């Protein structure tokens, strides 16, 4: 990839993106990509109808989530929809929702930077919460994708799911409306950090149509380009100066929370692929056995990859 510092200079991008985002697209002081959007990965989707019919409120802590789930299960309602045919969804739930929510964003950052260890009690506690969530889930979770899990919520066949806000864009393409077939809230936990992922685009070396590629990047980084894209995808602009008034209520709320922080990148954004693949594989086994040792062993065997 070619550095695109000239675009950051001419377009003023260095002052409109948060520092956490600039760090992700920079290497040795050079900028190599422009962020187009922000997705929140630690988000609770729930069925307003199921909660209203049962006189319940969406949980704001994991203890409340477990209490709500027990009540719903006793009434023969599936408390939690999961789809982990692709096990990265389990890793995202465990590390970016539960671990951040309970251990805090500072612990999460230290863990992803290689400054903690597989024997940490914070990890064991997070896996214990996830084991309970798995017990509340639909029986066919191992055969579903994340879309299938959200379909269960929007159809009222399950009460809750935790995933990224790309689920909003997906559900709206299915004809669902926020506040009716589904609603959203921050993932339950004591820490309310905003865990984010971003789609970025850069300039490949030896690009055949280099001038057009540069112009496309300029559009992606502009307020008009980001507005055109994010209204459709269900995400929010990566720029901090975007006009929130043109977005719906949920997006405006998400923009306020992202700007206020604390905000931390998704695990896949800041740790090596070899680590995430090993953890994903272990999480799939954990879903079958509920044995935390499998996950902790995978972390321990690959933890030296972090922080390099």
VOMI-147974 format. One record per atom (N, C-alpha, C): residue number from 1; residue in one letter; x, z negated, y negated. Coordinates in steps of 0.2 Angstrom, whole numbers, plus 5000, padded with zeros to 4 digits. Layout:
<rs>
- NUM:a:X:Z:Y
...
</rs>
This chain:
<rs>
- 1:x:5004:5000:5006
- 1:x:5000:5000:5000
- 1:x:5004:5000:4994
- 2:x:5002:5003:4989
- 2:x:5005:5003:4982
- 2:x:5003:4998:4978
- 3:x:5007:4994:4974
- 3:x:5005:4989:4969
- 3:x:5001:4993:4964
- 4:x:4996:4989:4961
- 4:x:4991:4992:4956
- 4:x:4991:4987:4950
- 5:x:4997:4985:4948
- 5:x:4998:4981:4942
- 5:x:4996:4985:4936
- 6:x:4997:4991:4936
- 6:x:4995:4995:4930
- 6:x:4987:4995:4929
- 7:x:4983:4994:4934
- 7:x:4976:4994:4933
- 7:x:4974:4987:4931
- 8:x:4978:4982:4934
- 8:x:4976:4975:4931
- 8:x:4978:4974:4924
- 9:x:4983:4978:4922
- 9:x:4985:4977:4915
- 9:x:4980:4981:4910
- 10:x:4978:4987:4912
- 10:x:4974:4991:4908
- 10:x:4967:4989:4908
- 11:x:4965:4986:4913
- 11:x:4958:4984:4914
- 11:x:4957:4977:4912
- 12:x:4962:4973:4911
- 12:x:4962:4966:4910
- 12:x:4959:4962:4916
- 13:x:4961:4964:4922
- 13:x:4958:4960:4928
- 13:x:4961:4953:4929
- 14:x:4967:4953:4926
- 14:x:4971:4946:4927
- 14:x:4967:4940:4924
- 15:x:4963:4941:4919
- 15:x:4959:4936:4916
- 15:x:4952:4935:4918
- 16:x:4949:4940:4923
- 16:x:4942:4940:4924
- 16:x:4941:4937:4932
- 17:x:4946:4937:4936
- 17:x:4946:4935:4943
- 17:x:4949:4928:4943
- 18:x:4946:4923:4947
- 18:x:4948:4917:4948
- 18:x:4955:4917:4951
- 19:x:4959:4912:4950
- 19:x:4966:4911:4953
- 19:x:4966:4912:4960
- 20:x:4961:4908:4964
- 20:x:4961:4908:4971
- 20:x:4960:4915:4974
- 21:x:4957:4920:4970
- 21:x:4956:4927:4972
- 21:x:4962:4931:4970
- 22:x:4965:4930:4965
- 22:x:4971:4933:4963
- 22:x:4977:4932:4968
- 23:x:4977:4926:4971
- 23:x:4982:4924:4976
- 23:x:4981:4928:4982
- 24:x:4975:4930:4984
- 24:x:4974:4933:4990
- 24:x:4976:4941:4989
- 25:x:4976:4943:4983
- 25:x:4977:4951:4983
- 25:x:4984:4952:4980
- 26:x:4988:4947:4980
- 26:x:4995:4947:4977
- 26:x:5000:4946:4982
- 27:x:5006:4949:4981
- 27:x:5012:4947:4986
- 27:x:5018:4948:4981
- 28:x:5022:4942:4981
- 28:x:5028:4942:4977
- 28:x:5027:4944:4970
- 29:x:5022:4942:4967
- 29:x:5020:4943:4960
- 29:x:5017:4950:4959
- 30:x:5016:4954:4964
- 30:x:5013:4961:4962
- 30:x:5005:4961:4965
- 31:x:5001:4964:4962
- 31:x:4994:4965:4964
- 31:x:4993:4971:4968
- 32:x:4990:4970:4974
- 32:x:4989:4976:4978
- 32:x:4982:4978:4980
- 33:x:4977:4974:4977
- 33:x:4970:4976:4979
- 33:x:4965:4973:4973
- 34:x:4960:4976:4972
- 34:x:4955:4974:4968
- 34:x:4949:4971:4972
- 35:x:4947:4965:4970
- 35:x:4941:4962:4974
- 35:x:4934:4965:4971
- 36:x:4930:4966:4976
- 36:x:4923:4969:4974
- 36:x:4918:4964:4974
- 37:x:4918:4959:4978
- 37:x:4912:4955:4979
- 37:x:4915:4948:4981
- 38:x:4910:4943:4982
- 38:x:4911:4937:4984
- 38:x:4905:4935:4989
- 39:x:4907:4933:4995
- 39:x:4902:4931:5000
- 39:x:4903:4924:5001
- 40:x:4898:4920:5001
- 40:x:4899:4913:5003
- 40:x:4898:4912:5011
- 41:x:4902:4909:5014
- 41:x:4902:4909:5022
- 41:x:4899:4902:5024
- 42:x:4898:4897:5020
- 42:x:4895:4891:5022
- 42:x:4888:4890:5019
- 43:x:4883:4893:5022
- 43:x:4877:4893:5019
- 43:x:4872:4892:5025
- 44:x:4867:4888:5023
- 44:x:4861:4886:5027
- 44:x:4855:4891:5026
- 45:x:4853:4894:5031
- 45:x:4847:4898:5031
- 45:x:4842:4894:5034
- 46:x:4836:4894:5032
- 46:x:4830:4890:5035
- 46:x:4823:4893:5034
- 47:x:4819:4891:5038
- 47:x:4812:4894:5038
- 47:x:4808:4889:5034
- 48:x:4806:4892:5028
- 48:x:4801:4887:5023
- 48:x:4795:4885:5027
- 49:x:4792:4890:5031
- 49:x:4786:4888:5034
- 49:x:4787:4883:5040
- 50:x:4792:4883:5044
- 50:x:4793:4878:5049
- 50:x:4794:4871:5045
- 51:x:4798:4871:5040
- 51:x:4799:4865:5037
- 51:x:4793:4862:5034
- 52:x:4789:4866:5030
- 52:x:4783:4864:5027
- 52:x:4778:4862:5032
- 53:x:4777:4865:5038
- 53:x:4772:4864:5043
- 53:x:4774:4857:5046
- 54:x:4780:4855:5046
- 54:x:4782:4849:5049
- 54:x:4784:4843:5044
- 55:x:4783:4844:5038
- 55:x:4784:4839:5033
- 55:x:4791:4837:5032
- 56:x:4795:4842:5033
- 56:x:4803:4841:5033
- 56:x:4806:4844:5027
- 57:x:4812:4841:5025
- 57:x:4816:4844:5019
- 57:x:4822:4847:5022
- 58:x:4825:4852:5019
- 58:x:4831:4855:5022
- 58:x:4837:4850:5022
- 59:x:4841:4849:5027
- 59:x:4846:4844:5027
- 59:x:4852:4845:5022
- 60:x:4854:4840:5019
- 60:x:4860:4841:5014
- 60:x:4866:4837:5017
- 61:x:4865:4834:5023
- 61:x:4871:4831:5026
- 61:x:4870:4833:5034
- 62:x:4876:4832:5037
- 62:x:4876:4833:5045
- 62:x:4871:4828:5048
- 63:x:4872:4822:5046
- 63:x:4867:4817:5049
- 63:x:4860:4819:5048
- 64:x:4858:4821:5042
- 64:x:4851:4823:5041
- 64:x:4850:4829:5045
- 65:x:4854:4834:5046
- 65:x:4853:4840:5051
- 65:x:4852:4837:5058
- 66:x:4856:4833:5060
- 66:x:4854:4830:5067
- 66:x:4848:4827:5068
- 67:x:4846:4823:5062
- 67:x:4839:4820:5062
- 67:x:4833:4825:5062
- 68:x:4834:4830:5058
- 68:x:4829:4835:5058
- 68:x:4828:4839:5064
- 69:x:4834:4840:5067
- 69:x:4834:4844:5074
- 69:x:4831:4840:5079
- 70:x:4832:4833:5079
- 70:x:4829:4829:5085
- 70:x:4821:4829:5084
- 71:x:4819:4829:5078
- 71:x:4812:4829:5076
- 71:x:4809:4836:5079
- 72:x:4812:4841:5077
- 72:x:4810:4848:5079
- 72:x:4810:4849:5086
- 73:x:4815:4847:5089
- 73:x:4816:4848:5097
- 73:x:4810:4844:5100
- 74:x:4809:4838:5098
- 74:x:4803:4834:5101
- 74:x:4796:4837:5100
- 75:x:4796:4842:5095
- 75:x:4790:4845:5094
- 75:x:4790:4852:5097
- 76:x:4795:4853:5101
- 76:x:4796:4860:5105
- 76:x:4797:4866:5100
- 77:x:4801:4864:5095
- 77:x:4803:4870:5090
- 77:x:4810:4870:5091
- 78:x:4813:4876:5091
- 78:x:4820:4877:5092
- 78:x:4823:4875:5085
- 79:x:4827:4870:5085
- 79:x:4830:4868:5078
- 79:x:4835:4872:5075
- 80:x:4839:4876:5079
- 80:x:4845:4879:5076
- 80:x:4846:4886:5080
- 81:x:4846:4891:5076
- 81:x:4847:4898:5079
- 81:x:4855:4900:5079
- 82:x:4857:4902:5084
- 82:x:4864:4904:5085
- 82:x:4865:4910:5088
- 83:x:4870:4914:5086
- 83:x:4871:4921:5090
- 83:x:4879:4921:5090
- 84:x:4882:4919:5095
- 84:x:4889:4920:5096
- 84:x:4892:4924:5101
- 85:x:4888:4930:5102
- 85:x:4891:4935:5106
- 85:x:4898:4937:5103
- 86:x:4899:4937:5097
- 86:x:4905:4938:5094
- 86:x:4907:4931:5092
- 87:x:4912:4928:5095
- 87:x:4914:4920:5094
- 87:x:4917:4919:5087
- 88:x:4918:4923:5083
- 88:x:4921:4922:5076
- 88:x:4915:4918:5072
- 89:x:4909:4919:5074
- 89:x:4903:4915:5071
- 89:x:4904:4908:5073
- 90:x:4906:4906:5079
- 90:x:4907:4899:5080
- 90:x:4913:4896:5076
- 91:x:4918:4900:5076
- 91:x:4924:4897:5072
- 91:x:4922:4896:5065
- 92:x:4918:4901:5062
- 92:x:4916:4900:5055
- 92:x:4912:4894:5054
- 93:x:4907:4893:5059
- 93:x:4903:4887:5058
- 93:x:4907:4881:5059
- 94:x:4912:4881:5063
- 94:x:4916:4875:5064
- 94:x:4921:4873:5059
- 95:x:4924:4878:5056
- 95:x:4930:4877:5052
- 95:x:4927:4877:5044
- 96:x:4923:4882:5043
- 96:x:4922:4884:5036
- 96:x:4915:4880:5034
- 97:x:4911:4878:5038
- 97:x:4905:4874:5037
- 97:x:4906:4867:5038
- 98:x:4907:4865:5045
- 98:x:4907:4858:5047
- 98:x:4913:4855:5045
- 99:x:4919:4858:5046
- 99:x:4925:4854:5044
- 99:x:4926:4854:5037
- 100:x:4924:4859:5033
- 100:x:4925:4858:5026
- 100:x:4919:4853:5023
- 101:x:4913:4853:5026
- 101:x:4908:4849:5024
- 101:x:4910:4841:5025
- 102:x:4913:4840:5031
- 102:x:4914:4833:5033
- 102:x:4921:4831:5031
- 103:x:4926:4835:5032
- 103:x:4933:4832:5030
- 103:x:4935:4834:5023
- 104:x:4932:4838:5020
- 104:x:4933:4840:5013
- 104:x:4938:4846:5012
- 105:x:4937:4849:5006
- 105:x:4941:4856:5005
- 105:x:4948:4855:5005
- 106:x:4951:4849:5003
- 106:x:4958:4848:5002
- 106:x:4961:4847:5009
- 107:x:4957:4844:5014
- 107:x:4960:4844:5021
- 107:x:4960:4851:5024
- 108:x:4954:4854:5022
- 108:x:4954:4861:5025
- 108:x:4960:4865:5023
- 109:x:4961:4865:5016
- 109:x:4967:4869:5014
- 109:x:4974:4867:5017
- 110:x:4974:4860:5018
- 110:x:4981:4858:5021
- 110:x:4981:4860:5028
- 111:x:4975:4860:5032
- 111:x:4975:4862:5039
- 111:x:4977:4870:5039
- 112:x:4974:4874:5035
- 112:x:4976:4881:5035
- 112:x:4983:4883:5033
- 113:x:4986:4878:5029
- 113:x:4993:4879:5027
- 113:x:4998:4877:5032
- 114:x:4996:4874:5037
- 114:x:5000:4871:5042
- 114:x:5003:4864:5041
- 115:x:4999:4860:5037
- 115:x:5002:4854:5035
- 115:x:4998:4848:5039
- 116:x:4994:4850:5043
- 116:x:4991:4845:5048
- 116:x:4992:4846:5055
- 117:x:4988:4844:5060
- 117:x:4990:4845:5067
- 117:x:4983:4845:5071
- 118:x:4984:4847:5077
- 118:x:4979:4848:5082
- 118:x:4976:4841:5084
- 119:x:4980:4836:5083
- 119:x:4978:4829:5085
- 119:x:4974:4826:5080
- 120:x:4972:4829:5074
- 120:x:4969:4826:5069
- 120:x:4962:4824:5071
- 121:x:4960:4818:5069
- 121:x:4953:4815:5070
- 121:x:4948:4820:5067
- 122:x:4949:4823:5061
- 122:x:4945:4827:5058
- 122:x:4942:4833:5062
- 123:x:4947:4835:5066
- 123:x:4945:4841:5070
- 123:x:4941:4839:5076
- 124:x:4942:4833:5079
- 124:x:4938:4831:5084
- 124:x:4931:4829:5082
- 125:x:4930:4826:5076
- 125:x:4924:4825:5073
- 125:x:4920:4831:5072
- 126:x:4923:4836:5069
- 126:x:4920:4842:5068
- 126:x:4917:4846:5074
- 127:x:4921:4846:5080
- 127:x:4919:4848:5086
- 127:x:4914:4844:5089
- 128:x:4913:4838:5088
- 128:x:4908:4834:5090
- 128:x:4901:4836:5087
- 129:x:4902:4837:5081
- 129:x:4896:4839:5077
- 129:x:4893:4846:5080
- 130:x:4898:4851:5081
- 130:x:4896:4857:5083
- 130:x:4893:4857:5090
- 131:x:4896:4853:5094
- 131:x:4893:4852:5101
- 131:x:4886:4850:5101
- 132:x:4884:4846:5096
- 132:x:4877:4844:5095
- 132:x:4873:4850:5093
- 133:x:4876:4853:5088
- 133:x:4872:4859:5086
- 133:x:4871:4864:5091
- 134:x:4876:4865:5095
- 134:x:4875:4870:5101
- 134:x:4869:4867:5106
- 135:x:4869:4861:5106
- 135:x:4863:4858:5111
- 135:x:4856:4860:5108
- 136:x:4856:4860:5101
- 136:x:4850:4862:5098
- 136:x:4848:4869:5098
- 137:x:4852:4873:5100
- 137:x:4852:4881:5099
- 137:x:4847:4884:5104
- 138:x:4846:4890:5103
- 138:x:4842:4895:5107
- 138:x:4846:4896:5114
- 139:x:4843:4897:5119
- 139:x:4846:4897:5126
- 139:x:4850:4904:5126
- 140:x:4848:4909:5123
- 140:x:4851:4916:5123
- 140:x:4857:4917:5118
- 141:x:4859:4911:5115
- 141:x:4864:4912:5109
- 141:x:4870:4916:5111
- 142:x:4872:4916:5117
- 142:x:4878:4919:5119
- 142:x:4877:4927:5119
- 143:x:4871:4929:5119
- 143:x:4870:4936:5120
- 143:x:4868:4939:5113
- 144:x:4867:4935:5108
- 144:x:4865:4937:5101
- 144:x:4870:4938:5097
- 145:x:4870:4942:5092
- 145:x:4874:4943:5086
- 145:x:4871:4938:5080
- 146:x:4875:4938:5075
- 146:x:4872:4934:5069
- 146:x:4865:4936:5067
- 147:x:4865:4943:5067
- 147:x:4858:4946:5065
- 147:x:4852:4943:5069
- 148:x:4853:4943:5075
- 148:x:4848:4940:5080
- 148:x:4846:4933:5078
- 149:x:4851:4929:5077
- 149:x:4850:4922:5075
- 149:x:4846:4922:5069
- 150:x:4847:4926:5064
- 150:x:4843:4926:5057
- 150:x:4836:4928:5059
- 151:x:4836:4933:5063
- 151:x:4829:4936:5065
- 151:x:4825:4930:5067
- 152:x:4827:4926:5071
- 152:x:4824:4920:5074
- 152:x:4821:4915:5068
- 153:x:4825:4914:5063
- 153:x:4823:4910:5058
- 153:x:4818:4914:5054
- 154:x:4819:4920:5052
- 154:x:4814:4924:5048
- 154:x:4807:4924:5051
- 155:x:4807:4925:5058
- 155:x:4801:4925:5062
- 155:x:4798:4918:5063
- 156:x:4801:4913:5061
- 156:x:4798:4906:5062
- 156:x:4799:4904:5069
- 157:x:4804:4907:5073
- 157:x:4805:4905:5080
- 157:x:4811:4900:5081
- 158:x:4814:4899:5075
- 158:x:4819:4894:5075
- 158:x:4819:4891:5068
- 159:x:4822:4885:5067
- 159:x:4821:4882:5060
- 159:x:4827:4884:5055
- 160:x:4833:4884:5058
- 160:x:4839:4884:5054
- 160:x:4844:4889:5057
- 161:x:4849:4891:5053
- 161:x:4855:4894:5055
- 161:x:4860:4893:5049
- 162:x:4867:4893:5051
- 162:x:4872:4893:5046
- 162:x:4876:4899:5047
- 163:x:4877:4903:5042
- 163:x:4881:4909:5042
- 163:x:4883:4911:5035
- 164:x:4885:4917:5034
- 164:x:4887:4919:5027
- 164:x:4881:4922:5023
- 165:x:4882:4923:5017
- 165:x:4876:4925:5013
- 165:x:4875:4933:5014
- 166:x:4879:4936:5018
- 166:x:4877:4943:5019
- 166:x:4871:4943:5023
- 167:x:4869:4937:5026
- 167:x:4863:4937:5030
- 167:x:4857:4938:5025
- 168:x:4857:4937:5019
- 168:x:4852:4938:5014
- 168:x:4851:4946:5013
- 169:x:4857:4949:5012
- 169:x:4856:4957:5012
- 169:x:4853:4960:5018
- 170:x:4855:4957:5024
- 170:x:4852:4959:5030
- 170:x:4845:4958:5031
- 171:x:4843:4952:5029
- 171:x:4835:4950:5030
- 171:x:4831:4954:5025
- 172:x:4834:4955:5019
- 172:x:4830:4959:5014
- 172:x:4829:4966:5016
- 173:x:4834:4969:5020
- 173:x:4833:4976:5023
- 173:x:4828:4976:5028
- 174:x:4826:4970:5031
- 174:x:4821:4970:5036
- 174:x:4814:4969:5033
- 175:x:4814:4969:5027
- 175:x:4808:4967:5023
- 175:x:4806:4960:5022
- 176:x:4811:4956:5023
- 176:x:4810:4949:5022
- 176:x:4811:4947:5014
- 177:x:4808:4942:5012
- 177:x:4809:4940:5005
- 177:x:4811:4933:5004
- 178:x:4816:4932:5000
- 178:x:4819:4925:4999
- 178:x:4813:4920:4997
- 179:x:4812:4914:5000
- 179:x:4807:4910:4998
- 179:x:4801:4910:5002
- 180:x:4800:4916:5006
- 180:x:4795:4917:5010
- 180:x:4796:4917:5017
- 181:x:4799:4922:5020
- 181:x:4802:4922:5027
- 181:x:4808:4918:5028
- 182:x:4812:4917:5023
- 182:x:4818:4913:5023
- 182:x:4820:4910:5017
- 183:x:4824:4905:5017
- 183:x:4826:4901:5011
- 183:x:4834:4899:5012
- 184:x:4837:4898:5007
- 184:x:4845:4896:5008
- 184:x:4846:4890:5004
- 185:x:4851:4886:5007
- 185:x:4854:4881:5003
- 185:x:4861:4880:5005
- 186:x:4865:4876:5002
- 186:x:4872:4875:5004
- 186:x:4872:4872:5011
- 187:x:4877:4873:5015
- 187:x:4878:4871:5021
- 187:x:4879:4863:5021
- 188:x:4875:4859:5025
- 188:x:4875:4852:5025
- 188:x:4882:4849:5026
- 189:x:4884:4844:5022
- 189:x:4890:4840:5022
- 189:x:4891:4836:5016
- 190:x:4896:4832:5016
- 190:x:4898:4827:5011
- 190:x:4901:4831:5005
- 191:x:4905:4836:5007
- 191:x:4909:4841:5002
- 191:x:4905:4847:5001
- 192:x:4904:4849:4995
- 192:x:4900:4854:4993
- 192:x:4904:4860:4991
- 193:x:4910:4861:4994
- 193:x:4914:4866:4992
- 193:x:4911:4873:4993
- 194:x:4913:4878:4989
- 194:x:4911:4885:4990
- 194:x:4916:4889:4994
- 195:x:4915:4890:5001
- 195:x:4920:4894:5005
- 195:x:4918:4901:5004
- 196:x:4923:4905:5002
- 196:x:4921:4912:5001
- 196:x:4926:4917:5005
- 197:x:4923:4923:5006
- 197:x:4926:4929:5008
- 197:x:4925:4934:5003
- 198:x:4929:4939:5003
- 198:x:4929:4945:4998
- 198:x:4931:4951:5002
- 199:x:4928:4957:4999
- 199:x:4930:4963:5001
- 199:x:4934:4966:4996
- 200:x:4940:4969:4998
- 200:x:4945:4971:4993
- 200:x:4947:4978:4994
- 201:x:4949:4982:4989
- 201:x:4951:4989:4990
- 201:x:4958:4990:4987
- 202:x:4962:4994:4990
- 202:x:4969:4995:4987
- 202:x:4970:5003:4987
- 203:x:4976:5004:4985
- 203:x:4979:5011:4984
- 203:x:4984:5012:4990
- 204:x:4982:5016:4995
- 204:x:4987:5018:5000
- 204:x:4993:5022:4998
- 205:x:4999:5021:5000
- 205:x:5004:5026:4999
- 205:x:5003:5033:5001
- 206:x:5005:5037:4998
- 206:x:5005:5045:4999
- 206:x:4997:5047:5000
- 207:x:4993:5043:4996
- 207:x:4986:5045:4995
- 207:x:4985:5053:4993
- 208:x:4981:5057:4997
- 208:x:4981:5064:4995
- 208:x:4977:5065:4988
- 209:x:4972:5061:4987
- 209:x:4968:5061:4981
- 209:x:4970:5055:4977
- 210:x:4976:5054:4975
- 210:x:4978:5048:4971
- 210:x:4974:5047:4965
- 211:x:4973:5052:4961
- 211:x:4970:5051:4954
- 211:x:4962:5048:4956
- 212:x:4959:5051:4960
- 212:x:4952:5049:4962
- 212:x:4952:5042:4965
- 213:x:4957:5041:4969
- 213:x:4957:5034:4972
- 213:x:4958:5029:4966
- 214:x:4962:5030:4961
- 214:x:4963:5026:4956
- 214:x:4957:5025:4952
- 215:x:4953:5030:4951
- 215:x:4947:5030:4947
- 215:x:4942:5026:4951
- 216:x:4942:5027:4958
- 216:x:4937:5023:4962
- 216:x:4938:5015:4961
- 217:x:4945:5014:4961
- 217:x:4947:5007:4960
- 217:x:4945:5004:4954
- 218:x:4945:5008:4949
- 218:x:4943:5006:4942
- 218:x:4936:5004:4942
- 219:x:4932:5009:4945
- 219:x:4925:5007:4945
- 219:x:4923:5001:4949
- 220:x:4927:5000:4955
- 220:x:4926:4994:4959
- 220:x:4927:4987:4955
- 221:x:4932:4988:4951
- 221:x:4934:4982:4947
- 221:x:4930:4981:4941
- 222:x:4926:4986:4939
- 222:x:4922:4985:4932
- 222:x:4915:4981:4933
- 223:x:4913:4979:4928
- 223:x:4906:4975:4928
- 223:x:4901:4979:4931
- 224:x:4900:4986:4929
- 224:x:4895:4990:4931
- 224:x:4896:4991:4938
- 225:x:4902:4993:4941
- 225:x:4903:4994:4948
- 225:x:4901:4988:4952
- 226:x:4903:4982:4950
- 226:x:4902:4976:4954
- 226:x:4894:4975:4954
- 227:x:4891:4976:4948
- 227:x:4884:4975:4948
- 227:x:4880:4980:4953
- 228:x:4882:4986:4953
- 228:x:4879:4991:4957
- 228:x:4879:4989:4964
- 229:x:4885:4987:4966
- 229:x:4886:4985:4973
- 229:x:4883:4979:4975
- 230:x:4884:4973:4972
- 230:x:4882:4967:4974
- 230:x:4874:4966:4974
- 231:x:4871:4969:4970
- 231:x:4863:4969:4970
- 231:x:4861:4971:4976
- 232:x:4864:4976:4979
- 232:x:4862:4979:4986
- 232:x:4864:4975:4992
- 233:x:4870:4972:4991
- 233:x:4873:4969:4997
- 233:x:4871:4962:4998
- 234:x:4869:4959:4993
- 234:x:4867:4952:4993
- 234:x:4872:4947:4992
- 235:x:4878:4950:4990
- 235:x:4884:4946:4988
- 235:x:4883:4945:4980
- 236:x:4889:4942:4977
- 236:x:4889:4941:4970
- 236:x:4896:4944:4968
- 237:x:4896:4946:4961
- 237:x:4902:4949:4959
- 237:x:4908:4944:4959
- 238:x:4914:4947:4960
- 238:x:4920:4944:4960
- 238:x:4922:4942:4953
- 239:x:4920:4946:4948
- 239:x:4922:4944:4941
- 239:x:4918:4938:4939
- 240:x:4922:4934:4935
- 240:x:4919:4928:4932
- 240:x:4914:4929:4926
- 241:x:4915:4935:4923
- 241:x:4912:4937:4917
- 241:x:4905:4941:4918
- 242:x:4903:4942:4924
- 242:x:4897:4946:4926
- 242:x:4891:4943:4923
- 243:x:4886:4947:4921
- 243:x:4880:4944:4918
- 243:x:4875:4942:4923
- 244:x:4875:4936:4924
- 244:x:4871:4933:4929
- 244:x:4863:4934:4928
- 245:x:4861:4936:4922
- 245:x:4854:4937:4920
- 245:x:4851:4942:4924
- 246:x:4855:4947:4926
- 246:x:4852:4953:4930
- 246:x:4851:4952:4937
- 247:x:4853:4946:4940
- 247:x:4852:4944:4947
- 247:x:4846:4940:4948
- 248:x:4845:4939:4955
- 248:x:4839:4935:4956
- 248:x:4841:4927:4956
- 249:x:4836:4923:4957
- 249:x:4837:4916:4956
- 249:x:4843:4913:4961
- 250:x:4843:4916:4967
- 250:x:4848:4913:4972
- 250:x:4855:4915:4970
- 251:x:4855:4922:4968
- 251:x:4862:4924:4966
- 251:x:4864:4921:4960
- 252:x:4860:4919:4955
- 252:x:4862:4916:4949
- 252:x:4865:4909:4951
- 253:x:4861:4906:4955
- 253:x:4863:4899:4958
- 253:x:4870:4899:4961
- 254:x:4871:4904:4965
- 254:x:4877:4905:4969
- 254:x:4883:4907:4964
- 255:x:4882:4911:4959
- 255:x:4887:4912:4954
- 255:x:4889:4906:4950
- 256:x:4884:4902:4948
- 256:x:4886:4895:4945
- 256:x:4890:4891:4949
- 257:x:4888:4891:4956
- 257:x:4892:4886:4960
- 257:x:4899:4889:4961
- 258:x:4900:4896:4962
- 258:x:4906:4899:4963
- 258:x:4911:4897:4957
- 259:x:4908:4898:4951
- 259:x:4912:4897:4945
- 259:x:4914:4890:4944
- 260:x:4909:4885:4946
- 260:x:4911:4878:4945
- 260:x:4916:4876:4950
- 261:x:4916:4878:4956
- 261:x:4920:4876:4961
- 261:x:4918:4869:4964
- 262:x:4922:4866:4968
- 262:x:4928:4869:4971
- 262:x:4927:4875:4976
- 263:x:4932:4880:4976
- 263:x:4931:4886:4980
- 263:x:4937:4887:4984
- 264:x:4936:4888:4990
- 264:x:4942:4889:4995
- 264:x:4941:4896:4999
- 265:x:4946:4899:5001
- 265:x:4945:4906:5005
- 265:x:4943:4904:5012
- 266:x:4940:4909:5015
- 266:x:4938:4908:5022
- 266:x:4944:4908:5026
- 267:x:4944:4905:5032
- 267:x:4950:4905:5036
- 267:x:4953:4911:5038
- 268:x:4949:4916:5039
- 268:x:4951:4923:5041
- 268:x:4955:4926:5035
- 269:x:4954:4924:5029
- 269:x:4958:4926:5023
- 269:x:4965:4924:5022
- 270:x:4966:4918:5025
- 270:x:4972:4914:5024
- 270:x:4976:4912:5030
- 271:x:4974:4914:5036
- 271:x:4978:4912:5042
- 271:x:4979:4918:5046
- 272:x:4985:4919:5050
- 272:x:4986:4925:5054
- 272:x:4981:4927:5059
- 273:x:4980:4933:5060
- 273:x:4975:4936:5065
- 273:x:4976:4933:5072
- 274:x:4983:4932:5074
- 274:x:4984:4929:5080
- 274:x:4981:4922:5081
- 275:x:4981:4918:5076
- 275:x:4978:4911:5076
- 275:x:4971:4912:5077
- 276:x:4968:4916:5073
- 276:x:4960:4916:5073
- 276:x:4958:4919:5080
- 277:x:4961:4924:5082
- 277:x:4959:4926:5089
- 277:x:4960:4921:5094
- 278:x:4965:4917:5094
- 278:x:4966:4912:5099
- 278:x:4960:4907:5098
- 279:x:4959:4905:5092
- 279:x:4954:4900:5091
- 279:x:4947:4903:5093
- 280:x:4945:4909:5091
- 280:x:4939:4912:5093
- 280:x:4938:4912:5101
- 281:x:4943:4913:5104
- 281:x:4943:4913:5112
- 281:x:4941:4906:5114
- 282:x:4945:4901:5111
- 282:x:4944:4895:5113
- 282:x:4937:4892:5111
- 283:x:4934:4894:5106
- 283:x:4927:4892:5104
- 283:x:4922:4895:5108
- 284:x:4923:4901:5111
- 284:x:4918:4904:5116
- 284:x:4918:4900:5122
- 285:x:4924:4897:5124
- 285:x:4924:4893:5130
- 285:x:4921:4886:5129
- 286:x:4922:4884:5123
- 286:x:4919:4877:5120
- 286:x:4912:4877:5121
- 287:x:4909:4883:5119
- 287:x:4902:4884:5119
- 287:x:4899:4883:5126
- 288:x:4903:4885:5131
- 288:x:4901:4885:5138
- 288:x:4902:4878:5141
- 289:x:4907:4875:5139
- 289:x:4909:4868:5142
- 289:x:4909:4862:5138
- 290:x:4908:4863:5131
- 290:x:4908:4857:5126
- 290:x:4915:4853:5127
- 291:x:4920:4856:5129
- 291:x:4926:4852:5130
- 291:x:4931:4853:5124
- 292:x:4931:4849:5119
- 292:x:4935:4850:5113
- 292:x:4943:4851:5115
- 293:x:4945:4849:5121
- 293:x:4952:4849:5122
- 293:x:4954:4857:5122
- 294:x:4949:4861:5124
- 294:x:4951:4868:5124
- 294:x:4953:4871:5118
- 295:x:4949:4869:5113
- 295:x:4950:4871:5106
- 295:x:4956:4868:5103
- 296:x:4957:4861:5104
- 296:x:4963:4858:5101
- 296:x:4969:4861:5104
- 297:x:4969:4862:5111
- 297:x:4975:4865:5114
- 297:x:4977:4872:5111
- 298:x:4972:4876:5110
- 298:x:4973:4883:5106
- 298:x:4976:4882:5100
- 299:x:4973:4877:5096
- 299:x:4976:4876:5089
- 299:x:4983:4873:5090
- 300:x:4985:4869:5094
- 300:x:4991:4866:5095
- 300:x:4996:4872:5097
- 301:x:4994:4876:5101
- 301:x:4999:4881:5104
- 301:x:5000:4887:5099
- 302:x:4996:4887:5094
- 302:x:4997:4893:5089
- 302:x:4998:4890:5082
- 303:x:4998:4883:5081
- 303:x:4998:4880:5074
- 303:x:5005:4882:5070
- 304:x:5010:4883:5074
- 304:x:5016:4885:5070
- 304:x:5016:4892:5066
- 305:x:5010:4896:5068
- 305:x:5009:4902:5064
- 305:x:5007:4901:5057
- 306:x:5004:4895:5056
- 306:x:5001:4894:5049
- 306:x:5007:4891:5044
- 307:x:5006:4893:5038
- 307:x:5010:4891:5033
- 307:x:5017:4895:5032
- 308:x:5017:4900:5036
- 308:x:5023:4904:5036
- 308:x:5023:4909:5030
</rs>
